[in-house]
Amino acid sequence: MTDKSKRRFLTKYFIHQVGRCLRGFEDGVDQVKQESDFERFFESDESSYALTLAYPDEILLETAKIHGIDTVNRSKREIVKELMLKREDY
């Protein structure tokens, strides 16, 4: 006869592993959605207006310089996007 405590342990372990797998999958889906939303935000000037066009040039360029971001021949959108990526909490 099998020890019921071992069977119960394996059942709980299996359920625990399935739960971890599902949480990992959901976390991955959330991350992809967040990255997609971030990319979509910077697709046009209209969607990123608050951070790009309305942001004073002097402040933006100084902030980029402080963070070591090259601003030569780059649009405001590209600079702001790189600033946001450096923060890594978009």
PEDA-V652574 format. One record per backbone hydrogen bond with DSSP energy under -0.5 kcal/mol. NH is the residue of the N-H (numbers start at 0). CO is the residue of the C=O. Records with the same first field share a line. If there is no record, write none. Layout:
# PEDA-V652574
NH->CO  CO
This chain:
# PEDA-V652574
3->1
5->2
6->2
7->3
8->4
9->5
10->6
11->7
12->8
13->9
14->10
15->11
16->12
17->13
18->14
19->15
20->16
21->17
22->18
23->19
24->20
25->21
26->22
27->23
28->24
29->25
30->26
31->27
32->28
33->29
34->30
35->31
36->32
37->33
38->34
39->35
40->36
41->37
42->39
47->43
48->45
50->47
51->47
53->48
54->51
59->55
60->56
61->57
62->58
63->59
64->60
65->61
66->62
67->64
68->63
69->67
73->70
78->74
79->75
80->76
81->77
82->78
83->79
84->80
85->81
86->82
87->83
88->83
